[in-house]
């Protein structure tokens, strides 16, 4: 979709037909991401799963994934819907807050 193109820098044509996990997910997270997607296809949904991926320009992007099972009218799983959100900026703010808190604690401890 358009948001994926915006986040990753890859065009629709470049990603169409590609194996998402093998091509775009870092090796250390491939098994986990694959399991989340497989579980969703089997009816077990996952919320708020965080993992990194790399853009076309090799920049790391932190993604928050929700994988939801798509069901037919009888309730049988027929697919999955994955919604990923770029949380890179949020993670950077969290890291900066932790760094500042640690600096303040060190200042207090040495005062």
C-alpha positions in Angstrom: 0.0 0.0 0.0 1.0 3.7 -0.2 2.2 3.8 3.4 4.5 0.9 2.9 6.0 2.6 -0.1 6.4 5.8 1.9 8.1 4.0 4.9 10.4 1.7 3.0 11.2 3.6 -0.2 10.5 0.5 -2.2 7.9 0.8 -5.0 4.9 -1.4 -5.4 6.5 -3.0 -8.4 9.7 -3.8 -6.4 7.9 -5.6 -3.6 5.0 -7.3 -5.5 5.5 -11.1 -5.4 8.5 -10.9 -3.0 8.6 -12.9 0.2 8.2 -10.2 2.9 10.0 -12.1 5.6 12.9 -13.4 3.6 13.6 -10.2 1.7 12.7 -7.3 4.1 13.1 -8.6 7.6 16.4 -8.8 9.4 17.7 -12.3 9.9 17.4 -12.1 13.7 13.7 -11.4 13.5 12.7 -13.6 10.5 11.5 -16.6 12.6 9.5 -14.5 15.0 7.8 -12.4 12.2 7.1 -15.6 10.2 5.5 -17.2 13.3 3.3 -14.1 13.9 2.1 -14.2 10.3 1.6 -18.0 10.3 -0.3 -17.8 13.6 -2.6 -15.2 12.2 -3.3 -17.4 9.2 -4.2 -20.1 11.7 -6.5 -18.0 13.8 -4.2 -16.8 16.5 -3.9 -13.0 16.4 -0.9 -10.9 17.6 -1.0 -7.3 18.8 1.9 -4.9 19.3 4.7 -7.0 18.0 7.8 -4.8 17.5 10.6 -5.6 15.0 13.0 -3.7 12.8 13.2 -3.6 9.0 15.5 -1.8 6.6 14.5 0.6 3.9 15.7 0.7 0.4 18.4 3.1 1.6 19.4 0.7 4.4 17.9 2.9 7.2 16.5 0.9 10.1 12.8 1.5 10.8 11.1 0.2 13.9 7.7 -1.4 13.2 4.8 -2.2 15.4 2.8 -5.0 13.9 -0.8 -6.2 14.5 -1.7 -9.4 12.7 -5.4 -10.2 12.6 -7.1 -13.3 11.2 -9.5 -12.8 8.3 -12.4 -15.2 8.5 -15.2 -16.3 6.2 -18.9 -16.2 7.1 -18.6 -19.5 9.0 -15.6 -18.2 11.1 -13.0 -20.3 9.3 -9.7 -18.5 8.8 -9.2 -17.6 5.2 -6.3 -15.1 5.4 -4.7 -12.4 7.5 -4.5 -8.7 7.7 -1.2 -7.2 8.9 -1.1 -3.6 10.0 2.4 -2.2 10.6 3.1 1.2 12.0 6.4 3.1 11.9 7.3 3.7 15.5 10.9 4.8 14.9 10.5 8.4 16.2 8.6 7.1 19.3 11.4 4.7 20.1 14.0 7.4 19.7 12.1 9.7 22.1 11.8 6.8 24.6 15.6 6.2 24.4 16.3 9.9 24.9 14.0 10.1 27.9 15.8 7.1 29.4 19.2 8.7 28.8 18.2 12.0 30.4 16.7 10.2 33.4 20.0 8.3 33.8 22.0 11.5 33.6 19.8 13.1 36.2 20.1 10.1 38.5 23.9 10.1 38.1 23.9 13.9 38.9 21.8 13.3 42.1 23.9 10.3 43.2 27.1 12.4 42.9 25.8 15.6 44.4 
